[in-house]
């Protein structure tokens, strides 16, 4: 989602390489995200068939909300906990 949030659309092959996933594994994740309408994939034809994955407006808004929540959670971690070592 982070890559799609930044780029808005990306080819399946490039996404597979960037994430280090197998085609089947990536396809599974994309299908799950499509089911909840966070992304959309489509086939395009250029000099070869290509699958392009795009973040939906709803997906971008959902991810943006997630980032704000995560930033709030991380801001609540006391600095001293970040500098402690176990042992």
PDB file of N, CA, C and O in Angstrom:
ATOM      1  N   UNK A   1       0.829  -1.191   0.000  1.00  0.00           N
ATOM      2  CA  UNK A   1       0.000   0.000   0.000  1.00  0.00           C
ATOM      3  C   UNK A   1       0.875   1.256   0.000  1.00  0.00           C
ATOM      4  O   UNK A   1       0.549   2.250  -0.648  1.00  0.00           O
ATOM      5  N   UNK A   2       1.982   1.196   0.732  1.00  0.00           N
ATOM      6  CA  UNK A   2       2.865   2.361   0.784  1.00  0.00           C
ATOM      7  C   UNK A   2       3.387   2.721  -0.606  1.00  0.00           C
ATOM      8  O   UNK A   2       3.375   3.891  -0.989  1.00  0.00           O
ATOM      9  N   UNK A   3       3.843   1.725  -1.359  1.00  0.00           N
ATOM     10  CA  UNK A   3       4.352   1.984  -2.710  1.00  0.00           C
ATOM     11  C   UNK A   3       3.252   2.543  -3.612  1.00  0.00           C
ATOM     12  O   UNK A   3       3.486   3.473  -4.384  1.00  0.00           O
ATOM     13  N   UNK A   4       2.074   1.980  -3.510  1.00  0.00           N
ATOM     14  CA  UNK A   4       0.959   2.471  -4.320  1.00  0.00           C
ATOM     15  C   UNK A   4       0.536   3.869  -3.881  1.00  0.00           C
ATOM     16  O   UNK A   4       0.155   4.691  -4.714  1.00  0.00           O
ATOM     17  N   UNK A   5       0.600   4.141  -2.588  1.00  0.00           N
ATOM     18  CA  UNK A   5       0.266   5.467  -2.096  1.00  0.00           C
ATOM     19  C   UNK A   5       1.230   6.506  -2.681  1.00  0.00           C
ATOM     20  O   UNK A   5       0.818   7.607  -3.047  1.00  0.00           O
ATOM     21  N   UNK A   6       2.509   6.148  -2.766  1.00  0.00           N
ATOM     22  CA  UNK A   6       3.507   7.066  -3.309  1.00  0.00           C
ATOM     23  C   UNK A   6       3.411   7.210  -4.820  1.00  0.00           C
ATOM     24  O   UNK A   6       3.464   8.321  -5.347  1.00  0.00           O
ATOM     25  N   UNK A   7       3.270   6.085  -5.517  1.00  0.00           N
ATOM     26  CA  UNK A   7       3.321   6.103  -6.985  1.00  0.00           C
ATOM     27  C   UNK A   7       1.952   6.194  -7.655  1.00  0.00           C
ATOM     28  O   UNK A   7       1.860   6.571  -8.823  1.00  0.00           O
ATOM     29  N   UNK A   8       0.899   5.855  -6.933  1.00  0.00           N
ATOM     30  CA  UNK A   8      -0.492   5.815  -7.426  1.00  0.00           C
ATOM     31  C   UNK A   8      -0.773   4.627  -8.338  1.00  0.00           C
ATOM     32  O   UNK A   8      -1.863   4.058  -8.276  1.00  0.00           O
ATOM     33  N   UNK A   9       0.173   4.239  -9.177  1.00  0.00           N
ATOM     34  CA  UNK A   9       0.007   3.031 -10.009  1.00  0.00           C
ATOM     35  C   UNK A   9       1.384   2.463 -10.289  1.00  0.00           C
ATOM     36  O   UNK A   9       2.376   3.187 -10.372  1.00  0.00           O
ATOM     37  N   UNK A  10       1.417   1.143 -10.430  1.00  0.00           N
ATOM     38  CA  UNK A  10       2.695   0.466 -10.654  1.00  0.00           C
ATOM     39  C   UNK A  10       2.414  -0.858 -11.365  1.00  0.00           C
ATOM     40  O   UNK A  10       1.375  -1.481 -11.146  1.00  0.00           O
ATOM     41  N   UNK A  11       3.333  -1.274 -12.204  1.00  0.00           N
ATOM     42  CA  UNK A  11       3.195  -2.539 -12.903  1.00  0.00           C
ATOM     43  C   UNK A  11       3.385  -3.715 -11.955  1.00  0.00           C
ATOM     44  O   UNK A  11       4.160  -3.642 -11.002  1.00  0.00           O
ATOM     45  N   UNK A  12       2.673  -4.786 -12.227  1.00  0.00           N
ATOM     46  CA  UNK A  12       2.719  -5.984 -11.386  1.00  0.00           C
ATOM     47  C   UNK A  12       4.151  -6.508 -11.253  1.00  0.00           C
ATOM     48  O   UNK A  12       4.587  -6.840 -10.151  1.00  0.00           O
ATOM     49  N   UNK A  13       4.879  -6.584 -12.360  1.00  0.00           N
ATOM     50  CA  UNK A  13       6.244  -7.126 -12.339  1.00  0.00           C
ATOM     51  C   UNK A  13       7.159  -6.254 -11.487  1.00  0.00           C
ATOM     52  O   UNK A  13       7.933  -6.770 -10.681  1.00  0.00           O
ATOM     53  N   UNK A  14       7.077  -4.939 -11.657  1.00  0.00           N
ATOM     54  CA  UNK A  14       7.909  -4.043 -10.848  1.00  0.00           C
ATOM     55  C   UNK A  14       7.560  -4.179  -9.367  1.00  0.00           C
ATOM     56  O   UNK A  14       8.450  -4.218  -8.517  1.00  0.00           O
ATOM     57  N   UNK A  15       6.269  -4.250  -9.060  1.00  0.00           N
ATOM     58  CA  UNK A  15       5.825  -4.397  -7.681  1.00  0.00           C
ATOM     59  C   UNK A  15       6.327  -5.711  -7.091  1.00  0.00           C
ATOM     60  O   UNK A  15       6.756  -5.760  -5.939  1.00  0.00           O
ATOM     61  N   UNK A  16       6.270  -6.764  -7.882  1.00  0.00           N
ATOM     62  CA  UNK A  16       6.757  -8.084  -7.447  1.00  0.00           C
ATOM     63  C   UNK A  16       8.232  -8.014  -7.083  1.00  0.00           C
ATOM     64  O   UNK A  16       8.649  -8.543  -6.052  1.00  0.00           O
ATOM     65  N   UNK A  17       9.012  -7.368  -7.919  1.00  0.00           N
ATOM     66  CA  UNK A  17      10.453  -7.251  -7.669  1.00  0.00           C
ATOM     67  C   UNK A  17      10.743  -6.364  -6.450  1.00  0.00           C
ATOM     68  O   UNK A  17      11.597  -6.700  -5.629  1.00  0.00           O
ATOM     69  N   UNK A  18      10.043  -5.248  -6.335  1.00  0.00           N
ATOM     70  CA  UNK A  18      10.280  -4.343  -5.221  1.00  0.00           C
ATOM     71  C   UNK A  18       9.937  -4.980  -3.875  1.00  0.00           C
ATOM     72  O   UNK A  18      10.594  -4.716  -2.869  1.00  0.00           O
ATOM     73  N   UNK A  19       8.903  -5.819  -3.868  1.00  0.00           N
ATOM     74  CA  UNK A  19       8.470  -6.448  -2.620  1.00  0.00           C
ATOM     75  C   UNK A  19       9.124  -7.803  -2.374  1.00  0.00           C
ATOM     76  O   UNK A  19       9.067  -8.333  -1.265  1.00  0.00           O
ATOM     77  N   UNK A  20       9.742  -8.359  -3.404  1.00  0.00           N
ATOM     78  CA  UNK A  20      10.381  -9.661  -3.251  1.00  0.00           C
ATOM     79  C   UNK A  20       9.384 -10.786  -3.046  1.00  0.00           C
ATOM     80  O   UNK A  20       9.659 -11.737  -2.314  1.00  0.00           O
ATOM     81  N   UNK A  21       8.233 -10.686  -3.685  1.00  0.00           N
ATOM     82  CA  UNK A  21       7.194 -11.699  -3.551  1.00  0.00           C
ATOM     83  C   UNK A  21       7.122 -12.566  -4.801  1.00  0.00           C
ATOM     84  O   UNK A  21       7.564 -12.165  -5.877  1.00  0.00           O
ATOM     85  N   UNK A  22       6.564 -13.746  -4.642  1.00  0.00           N
ATOM     86  CA  UNK A  22       6.304 -14.587  -5.804  1.00  0.00           C
ATOM     87  C   UNK A  22       5.060 -14.048  -6.513  1.00  0.00           C
ATOM     88  O   UNK A  22       4.254 -13.354  -5.894  1.00  0.00           O
ATOM     89  N   UNK A  23       4.895 -14.353  -7.787  1.00  0.00           N
ATOM     90  CA  UNK A  23       3.700 -13.871  -8.491  1.00  0.00           C
ATOM     91  C   UNK A  23       2.402 -14.328  -7.812  1.00  0.00           C
ATOM     92  O   UNK A  23       1.459 -13.546  -7.688  1.00  0.00           O
ATOM     93  N   UNK A  24       2.354 -15.580  -7.379  1.00  0.00           N
ATOM     94  CA  UNK A  24       1.142 -16.091  -6.731  1.00  0.00           C
ATOM     95  C   UNK A  24       0.838 -15.389  -5.422  1.00  0.00           C
ATOM     96  O   UNK A  24      -0.317 -15.087  -5.122  1.00  0.00           O
ATOM     97  N   UNK A  25       1.886 -15.129  -4.638  1.00  0.00           N
ATOM     98  CA  UNK A  25       1.702 -14.463  -3.362  1.00  0.00           C
ATOM     99  C   UNK A  25       1.219 -13.029  -3.582  1.00  0.00           C
ATOM    100  O   UNK A  25       0.279 -12.587  -2.921  1.00  0.00           O
ATOM    101  N   UNK A  26       1.849 -12.302  -4.498  1.00  0.00           N
ATOM    102  CA  UNK A  26       1.443 -10.933  -4.775  1.00  0.00           C
ATOM    103  C   UNK A  26       0.016 -10.887  -5.319  1.00  0.00           C
ATOM    104  O   UNK A  26      -0.772 -10.025  -4.928  1.00  0.00           O
ATOM    105  N   UNK A  27      -0.315 -11.802  -6.210  1.00  0.00           N
ATOM    106  CA  UNK A  27      -1.662 -11.857  -6.773  1.00  0.00           C
ATOM    107  C   UNK A  27      -2.692 -12.053  -5.662  1.00  0.00           C
ATOM    108  O   UNK A  27      -3.751 -11.426  -5.676  1.00  0.00           O
ATOM    109  N   UNK A  28      -2.381 -12.920  -4.704  1.00  0.00           N
ATOM    110  CA  UNK A  28      -3.277 -13.166  -3.572  1.00  0.00           C
ATOM    111  C   UNK A  28      -3.515 -11.870  -2.783  1.00  0.00           C
ATOM    112  O   UNK A  28      -4.655 -11.540  -2.457  1.00  0.00           O
ATOM    113  N   UNK A  29      -2.443 -11.143  -2.481  1.00  0.00           N
ATOM    114  CA  UNK A  29      -2.571  -9.898  -1.726  1.00  0.00           C
ATOM    115  C   UNK A  29      -3.371  -8.860  -2.503  1.00  0.00           C
ATOM    116  O   UNK A  29      -4.213  -8.164  -1.937  1.00  0.00           O
ATOM    117  N   UNK A  30      -3.103  -8.761  -3.800  1.00  0.00           N
ATOM    118  CA  UNK A  30      -3.832  -7.793  -4.625  1.00  0.00           C
ATOM    119  C   UNK A  30      -5.315  -8.122  -4.649  1.00  0.00           C
ATOM    120  O   UNK A  30      -6.152  -7.226  -4.540  1.00  0.00           O
ATOM    121  N   UNK A  31      -5.646  -9.396  -4.790  1.00  0.00           N
ATOM    122  CA  UNK A  31      -7.067  -9.799  -4.809  1.00  0.00           C
ATOM    123  C   UNK A  31      -7.772  -9.433  -3.506  1.00  0.00           C
ATOM    124  O   UNK A  31      -8.913  -8.973  -3.518  1.00  0.00           O
ATOM    125  N   UNK A  32      -7.080  -9.642  -2.374  1.00  0.00           N
ATOM    126  CA  UNK A  32      -7.663  -9.291  -1.071  1.00  0.00           C
ATOM    127  C   UNK A  32      -7.890  -7.781  -0.978  1.00  0.00           C
ATOM    128  O   UNK A  32      -8.922  -7.338  -0.474  1.00  0.00           O
ATOM    129  N   UNK A  33      -6.935  -6.997  -1.459  1.00  0.00           N
ATOM    130  CA  UNK A  33      -7.081  -5.541  -1.433  1.00  0.00           C
ATOM    131  C   UNK A  33      -8.167  -5.075  -2.405  1.00  0.00           C
ATOM    132  O   UNK A  33      -8.845  -4.080  -2.148  1.00  0.00           O
ATOM    133  N   UNK A  34      -8.333  -5.793  -3.521  1.00  0.00           N
ATOM    134  CA  UNK A  34      -9.402  -5.463  -4.469  1.00  0.00           C
ATOM    135  C   UNK A  34     -10.772  -5.765  -3.866  1.00  0.00           C
ATOM    136  O   UNK A  34     -11.729  -5.025  -4.094  1.00  0.00           O
ATOM    137  N   UNK A  35     -10.868  -6.845  -3.101  1.00  0.00           N
ATOM    138  CA  UNK A  35     -12.144  -7.216  -2.477  1.00  0.00           C
ATOM    139  C   UNK A  35     -12.664  -6.107  -1.571  1.00  0.00           C
ATOM    140  O   UNK A  35     -13.873  -5.903  -1.471  1.00  0.00           O
ATOM    141  N   UNK A  36     -11.760  -5.394  -0.914  1.00  0.00           N
ATOM    142  CA  UNK A  36     -12.187  -4.306  -0.020  1.00  0.00           C
ATOM    143  C   UNK A  36     -12.000  -2.934  -0.687  1.00  0.00           C
ATOM    144  O   UNK A  36     -12.048  -1.893  -0.031  1.00  0.00           O
ATOM    145  N   UNK A  37     -11.787  -2.966  -1.996  1.00  0.00           N
ATOM    146  CA  UNK A  37     -11.770  -1.774  -2.855  1.00  0.00           C
ATOM    147  C   UNK A  37     -10.687  -0.748  -2.502  1.00  0.00           C
ATOM    148  O   UNK A  37     -10.890   0.459  -2.635  1.00  0.00           O
ATOM    149  N   UNK A  38      -9.538  -1.254  -2.051  1.00  0.00           N
ATOM    150  CA  UNK A  38      -8.416  -0.362  -1.780  1.00  0.00           C
ATOM    151  C   UNK A  38      -7.526  -0.196  -3.001  1.00  0.00           C
ATOM    152  O   UNK A  38      -6.865   0.830  -3.161  1.00  0.00           O
ATOM    153  N   UNK A  39      -7.511  -1.216  -3.868  1.00  0.00           N
ATOM    154  CA  UNK A  39      -6.744  -1.152  -5.108  1.00  0.00           C
ATOM    155  C   UNK A  39      -7.588  -1.695  -6.248  1.00  0.00           C
ATOM    156  O   UNK A  39      -8.621  -2.333  -6.041  1.00  0.00           O
ATOM    157  N   UNK A  40      -7.117  -1.424  -7.448  1.00  0.00           N
ATOM    158  CA  UNK A  40      -7.762  -1.917  -8.671  1.00  0.00           C
ATOM    159  C   UNK A  40      -6.639  -2.358  -9.604  1.00  0.00           C
ATOM    160  O   UNK A  40      -5.652  -1.640  -9.768  1.00  0.00           O
ATOM    161  N   UNK A  41      -6.780  -3.524 -10.212  1.00  0.00           N
ATOM    162  CA  UNK A  41      -5.782  -3.940 -11.199  1.00  0.00           C
ATOM    163  C   UNK A  41      -6.463  -4.062 -12.553  1.00  0.00           C
ATOM    164  O   UNK A  41      -7.650  -4.374 -12.648  1.00  0.00           O
ATOM    165  N   UNK A  42      -5.688  -3.808 -13.588  1.00  0.00           N
ATOM    166  CA  UNK A  42      -6.229  -3.910 -14.949  1.00  0.00           C
ATOM    167  C   UNK A  42      -5.116  -4.335 -15.888  1.00  0.00           C
ATOM    168  O   UNK A  42      -3.938  -4.066 -15.657  1.00  0.00           O
ATOM    169  N   UNK A  43      -5.519  -4.994 -16.934  1.00  0.00           N
ATOM    170  CA  UNK A  43      -4.563  -5.400 -17.964  1.00  0.00           C
ATOM    171  C   UNK A  43      -4.508  -4.315 -19.027  1.00  0.00           C
ATOM    172  O   UNK A  43      -5.531  -3.788 -19.465  1.00  0.00           O
ATOM    173  N   UNK A  44      -3.282  -3.999 -19.429  1.00  0.00           N
ATOM    174  CA  UNK A  44      -3.100  -3.045 -20.519  1.00  0.00           C
ATOM    175  C   UNK A  44      -2.250  -3.725 -21.585  1.00  0.00           C
ATOM    176  O   UNK A  44      -1.547  -4.698 -21.313  1.00  0.00           O
ATOM    177  N   UNK A  45      -2.327  -3.211 -22.769  1.00  0.00           N
ATOM    178  CA  UNK A  45      -1.529  -3.737 -23.864  1.00  0.00           C
ATOM    179  C   UNK A  45      -0.619  -2.617 -24.356  1.00  0.00           C
ATOM    180  O   UNK A  45      -1.083  -1.561 -24.787  1.00  0.00           O
ATOM    181  N   UNK A  46       0.665  -2.864 -24.283  1.00  0.00           N
ATOM    182  CA  UNK A  46       1.626  -1.950 -24.898  1.00  0.00           C
ATOM    183  C   UNK A  46       2.389  -2.821 -25.882  1.00  0.00           C
ATOM    184  O   UNK A  46       1.775  -3.412 -26.770  1.00  0.00           O
ATOM    185  N   UNK A  47       3.687  -2.919 -25.755  1.00  0.00           N
ATOM    186  CA  UNK A  47       4.407  -3.836 -26.639  1.00  0.00           C
ATOM    187  C   UNK A  47       4.304  -5.263 -26.126  1.00  0.00           C
ATOM    188  O   UNK A  47       4.722  -6.212 -26.790  1.00  0.00           O
ATOM    189  N   UNK A  48       3.719  -5.401 -24.890  1.00  0.00           N
ATOM    190  CA  UNK A  48       3.423  -6.713 -24.321  1.00  0.00           C
ATOM    191  C   UNK A  48       2.305  -6.530 -23.304  1.00  0.00           C
ATOM    192  O   UNK A  48       2.100  -5.422 -22.807  1.00  0.00           O
ATOM    193  N   UNK A  49       1.588  -7.584 -22.991  1.00  0.00           N
ATOM    194  CA  UNK A  49       0.536  -7.458 -21.976  1.00  0.00           C
ATOM    195  C   UNK A  49       1.149  -7.080 -20.623  1.00  0.00           C
ATOM    196  O   UNK A  49       2.226  -7.555 -20.262  1.00  0.00           O
ATOM    197  N   UNK A  50       0.460  -6.237 -19.899  1.00  0.00           N
ATOM    198  CA  UNK A  50       0.967  -5.753 -18.624  1.00  0.00           C
ATOM    199  C   UNK A  50      -0.196  -5.585 -17.660  1.00  0.00           C
ATOM    200  O   UNK A  50      -1.252  -5.071 -18.028  1.00  0.00           O
ATOM    201  N   UNK A  51       0.009  -6.024 -16.420  1.00  0.00           N
ATOM    202  CA  UNK A  51      -0.985  -5.782 -15.376  1.00  0.00           C
ATOM    203  C   UNK A  51      -0.516  -4.571 -14.579  1.00  0.00           C
ATOM    204  O   UNK A  51       0.618  -4.522 -14.104  1.00  0.00           O
ATOM    205  N   UNK A  52      -1.402  -3.606 -14.442  1.00  0.00           N
ATOM    206  CA  UNK A  52      -1.116  -2.394 -13.688  1.00  0.00           C
ATOM    207  C   UNK A  52      -2.006  -2.393 -12.446  1.00  0.00           C
ATOM    208  O   UNK A  52      -3.210  -2.639 -12.527  1.00  0.00           O
ATOM    209  N   UNK A  53      -1.394  -2.112 -11.302  1.00  0.00           N
ATOM    210  CA  UNK A  53      -2.125  -2.049 -10.044  1.00  0.00           C
ATOM    211  C   UNK A  53      -2.201  -0.580  -9.641  1.00  0.00           C
ATOM    212  O   UNK A  53      -1.188   0.119  -9.619  1.00  0.00           O
ATOM    213  N   UNK A  54      -3.413  -0.117  -9.323  1.00  0.00           N
ATOM    214  CA  UNK A  54      -3.629   1.285  -8.953  1.00  0.00           C
ATOM    215  C   UNK A  54      -4.299   1.361  -7.588  1.00  0.00           C
ATOM    216  O   UNK A  54      -5.143   0.530  -7.252  1.00  0.00           O
ATOM    217  N   UNK A  55      -3.922   2.350  -6.815  1.00  0.00           N
ATOM    218  CA  UNK A  55      -4.615   2.603  -5.555  1.00  0.00           C
ATOM    219  C   UNK A  55      -5.895   3.361  -5.885  1.00  0.00           C
ATOM    220  O   UNK A  55      -5.892   4.247  -6.739  1.00  0.00           O
ATOM    221  N   UNK A  56      -6.974   3.019  -5.218  1.00  0.00           N
ATOM    222  CA  UNK A  56      -8.240   3.720  -5.436  1.00  0.00           C
ATOM    223  C   UNK A  56      -8.277   4.971  -4.561  1.00  0.00           C
ATOM    224  O   UNK A  56      -7.498   5.076  -3.614  1.00  0.00           O
ATOM    225  N   UNK A  57      -9.156   5.911  -4.855  1.00  0.00           N
ATOM    226  CA  UNK A  57      -9.294   7.060  -3.959  1.00  0.00           C
ATOM    227  C   UNK A  57      -9.599   6.623  -2.519  1.00  0.00           C
ATOM    228  O   UNK A  57      -9.074   7.194  -1.563  1.00  0.00           O
ATOM    229  N   UNK A  58     -10.448   5.614  -2.383  1.00  0.00           N
ATOM    230  CA  UNK A  58     -10.760   5.084  -1.058  1.00  0.00           C
ATOM    231  C   UNK A  58      -9.518   4.468  -0.410  1.00  0.00           C
ATOM    232  O   UNK A  58      -9.300   4.622   0.791  1.00  0.00           O
ATOM    233  N   UNK A  59      -8.715   3.779  -1.203  1.00  0.00           N
ATOM    234  CA  UNK A  59      -7.484   3.181  -0.696  1.00  0.00           C
ATOM    235  C   UNK A  59      -6.497   4.226  -0.234  1.00  0.00           C
ATOM    236  O   UNK A  59      -5.851   4.055   0.799  1.00  0.00           O
ATOM    237  N   UNK A  60      -6.369   5.313  -0.987  1.00  0.00           N
ATOM    238  CA  UNK A  60      -5.461   6.395  -0.608  1.00  0.00           C
ATOM    239  C   UNK A  60      -5.921   7.047   0.688  1.00  0.00           C
ATOM    240  O   UNK A  60      -5.103   7.336   1.561  1.00  0.00           O
ATOM    241  N   UNK A  61      -7.220   7.281   0.822  1.00  0.00           N
ATOM    242  CA  UNK A  61      -7.750   7.899   2.043  1.00  0.00           C
ATOM    243  C   UNK A  61      -7.592   6.959   3.242  1.00  0.00           C
ATOM    244  O   UNK A  61      -7.224   7.402   4.330  1.00  0.00           O
ATOM    245  N   UNK A  62      -7.861   5.689   3.052  1.00  0.00           N
ATOM    246  CA  UNK A  62      -7.703   4.706   4.126  1.00  0.00           C
ATOM    247  C   UNK A  62      -6.251   4.633   4.572  1.00  0.00           C
ATOM    248  O   UNK A  62      -5.974   4.573   5.769  1.00  0.00           O
ATOM    249  N   UNK A  63      -5.323   4.639   3.621  1.00  0.00           N
ATOM    250  CA  UNK A  63      -3.907   4.573   3.977  1.00  0.00           C
ATOM    251  C   UNK A  63      -3.472   5.859   4.684  1.00  0.00           C
ATOM    252  O   UNK A  63      -2.701   5.811   5.642  1.00  0.00           O
ATOM    253  N   UNK A  64      -3.957   6.988   4.220  1.00  0.00           N
ATOM    254  CA  UNK A  64      -3.636   8.270   4.856  1.00  0.00           C
ATOM    255  C   UNK A  64      -4.113   8.265   6.317  1.00  0.00           C
ATOM    256  O   UNK A  64      -3.377   8.691   7.207  1.00  0.00           O
ATOM    257  N   UNK A  65      -5.325   7.790   6.563  1.00  0.00           N
ATOM    258  CA  UNK A  65      -5.847   7.694   7.928  1.00  0.00           C
ATOM    259  C   UNK A  65      -4.994   6.755   8.773  1.00  0.00           C
ATOM    260  O   UNK A  65      -4.730   7.039   9.942  1.00  0.00           O
ATOM    261  N   UNK A  66      -4.566   5.646   8.194  1.00  0.00           N
ATOM    262  CA  UNK A  66      -3.704   4.692   8.894  1.00  0.00           C
ATOM    263  C   UNK A  66      -2.390   5.358   9.309  1.00  0.00           C
ATOM    264  O   UNK A  66      -1.931   5.169  10.436  1.00  0.00           O
ATOM    265  N   UNK A  67      -1.788   6.127   8.416  1.00  0.00           N
ATOM    266  CA  UNK A  67      -0.526   6.808   8.717  1.00  0.00           C
ATOM    267  C   UNK A  67      -0.705   7.789   9.872  1.00  0.00           C
ATOM    268  O   UNK A  67       0.142   7.850  10.763  1.00  0.00           O
ATOM    269  N   UNK A  68      -1.799   8.561   9.871  1.00  0.00           N
ATOM    270  CA  UNK A  68      -2.043   9.504  10.970  1.00  0.00           C
ATOM    271  C   UNK A  68      -2.218   8.772  12.297  1.00  0.00           C
ATOM    272  O   UNK A  68      -1.710   9.223  13.324  1.00  0.00           O
ATOM    273  N   UNK A  69      -2.930   7.650  12.285  1.00  0.00           N
ATOM    274  CA  UNK A  69      -3.107   6.865  13.517  1.00  0.00           C
ATOM    275  C   UNK A  69      -1.770   6.305  13.991  1.00  0.00           C
ATOM    276  O   UNK A  69      -1.462   6.334  15.182  1.00  0.00           O
ATOM    277  N   UNK A  70      -0.986   5.800  13.058  1.00  0.00           N
ATOM    278  CA  UNK A  70       0.314   5.233  13.404  1.00  0.00           C
ATOM    279  C   UNK A  70       1.239   6.309  13.973  1.00  0.00           C
ATOM    280  O   UNK A  70       1.938   6.068  14.957  1.00  0.00           O
ATOM    281  N   UNK A  71       1.246   7.493  13.357  1.00  0.00           N
ATOM    282  CA  UNK A  71       2.065   8.593  13.867  1.00  0.00           C
ATOM    283  C   UNK A  71       1.649   8.953  15.291  1.00  0.00           C
ATOM    284  O   UNK A  71       2.500   9.235  16.134  1.00  0.00           O
ATOM    285  N   UNK A  72       0.365   8.944  15.556  1.00  0.00           N
ATOM    286  CA  UNK A  72      -0.128   9.245  16.903  1.00  0.00           C
ATOM    287  C   UNK A  72       0.323   8.204  17.914  1.00  0.00           C
ATOM    288  O   UNK A  72       0.719   8.542  19.030  1.00  0.00           O
ATOM    289  N   UNK A  73       0.261   6.939  17.524  1.00  0.00           N
ATOM    290  CA  UNK A  73       0.713   5.868  18.413  1.00  0.00           C
ATOM    291  C   UNK A  73       2.205   5.969  18.679  1.00  0.00           C
ATOM    292  O   UNK A  73       2.644   5.820  19.819  1.00  0.00           O
ATOM    293  N   UNK A  74       2.984   6.220  17.641  1.00  0.00           N
ATOM    294  CA  UNK A  74       4.431   6.314  17.801  1.00  0.00           C
ATOM    295  C   UNK A  74       4.822   7.535  18.625  1.00  0.00           C
ATOM    296  O   UNK A  74       5.787   7.482  19.388  1.00  0.00           O
ATOM    297  N   UNK A  75       4.089   8.628  18.480  1.00  0.00           N
ATOM    298  CA  UNK A  75       4.395   9.840  19.243  1.00  0.00           C
ATOM    299  C   UNK A  75       4.175   9.618  20.737  1.00  0.00           C
ATOM    300  O   UNK A  75       4.766  10.311  21.565  1.00  0.00           O
ATOM    301  N   UNK A  76       3.328   8.656  21.078  1.00  0.00           N
ATOM    302  CA  UNK A  76       3.038   8.371  22.476  1.00  0.00           C
ATOM    303  C   UNK A  76       4.072   7.510  23.169  1.00  0.00           C
ATOM    304  O   UNK A  76       3.952   7.269  24.370  1.00  0.00           O
ATOM    305  N   UNK A  77       5.087   7.036  22.454  1.00  0.00           N
ATOM    306  CA  UNK A  77       6.131   6.216  23.061  1.00  0.00           C
ATOM    307  C   UNK A  77       7.120   7.142  23.776  1.00  0.00           C
ATOM    308  O   UNK A  77       7.720   8.013  23.146  1.00  0.00           O
ATOM    309  N   UNK A  78       7.288   6.959  25.079  1.00  0.00           N
ATOM    310  CA  UNK A  78       8.249   7.819  25.796  1.00  0.00           C
ATOM    311  C   UNK A  78       9.674   7.623  25.255  1.00  0.00           C
ATOM    312  O   UNK A  78      10.096   6.498  24.984  1.00  0.00           O
ATOM    313  N   UNK A  79      10.398   8.720  25.104  1.00  0.00           N
ATOM    314  CA  UNK A  79      11.755   8.669  24.582  1.00  0.00           C
ATOM    315  C   UNK A  79      12.636   7.715  25.372  1.00  0.00           C
ATOM    316  O   UNK A  79      13.476   7.025  24.794  1.00  0.00           O
ATOM    317  N   UNK A  80      12.452   7.671  26.698  1.00  0.00           N
ATOM    318  CA  UNK A  80      13.325   6.825  27.507  1.00  0.00           C
ATOM    319  C   UNK A  80      13.181   5.348  27.133  1.00  0.00           C
ATOM    320  O   UNK A  80      14.142   4.588  27.253  1.00  0.00           O
ATOM    321  N   UNK A  81      12.005   4.934  26.687  1.00  0.00           N
ATOM    322  CA  UNK A  81      11.817   3.545  26.273  1.00  0.00           C
ATOM    323  C   UNK A  81      12.602   3.241  24.992  1.00  0.00           C
ATOM    324  O   UNK A  81      13.034   2.108  24.779  1.00  0.00           O
ATOM    325  N   UNK A  82      12.780   4.233  24.163  1.00  0.00           N
ATOM    326  CA  UNK A  82      13.497   4.039  22.902  1.00  0.00           C
ATOM    327  C   UNK A  82      15.001   3.916  23.119  1.00  0.00           C
ATOM    328  O   UNK A  82      15.714   3.399  22.260  1.00  0.00           O
ATOM    329  N   UNK A  83      15.474   4.382  24.247  1.00  0.00           N
ATOM    330  CA  UNK A  83      16.925   4.375  24.518  1.00  0.00           C
ATOM    331  C   UNK A  83      17.332   3.317  25.541  1.00  0.00           C
ATOM    332  O   UNK A  83      18.523   3.161  25.810  1.00  0.00           O
ATOM    333  N   UNK A  84      16.379   2.589  26.115  1.00  0.00           N
ATOM    334  CA  UNK A  84      16.686   1.538  27.078  1.00  0.00           C
ATOM    335  C   UNK A  84      17.213   0.310  26.349  1.00  0.00           C
ATOM    336  O   UNK A  84      16.828   0.028  25.214  1.00  0.00           O
ATOM    337  N   UNK A  85      18.087  -0.404  27.014  1.00  0.00           N
ATOM    338  CA  UNK A  85      18.546  -1.692  26.488  1.00  0.00           C
ATOM    339  C   UNK A  85      18.196  -2.758  27.502  1.00  0.00           C
ATOM    340  O   UNK A  85      18.229  -2.525  28.710  1.00  0.00           O
ATOM    341  N   UNK A  86      17.865  -3.917  27.000  1.00  0.00           N
ATOM    342  CA  UNK A  86      17.570  -5.051  27.892  1.00  0.00           C
ATOM    343  C   UNK A  86      18.868  -5.706  28.298  1.00  0.00           C
ATOM    344  O   UNK A  86      19.751  -5.916  27.466  1.00  0.00           O
ATOM    345  N   UNK A  87      18.990  -6.027  29.558  1.00  0.00           N
ATOM    346  CA  UNK A  87      20.180  -6.754  29.954  1.00  0.00           C
ATOM    347  C   UNK A  87      20.764  -6.183  31.122  1.00  0.00           C
ATOM    348  O   UNK A  87      21.786  -6.672  31.604  1.00  0.00           O
TER     349      UNK A  87
END
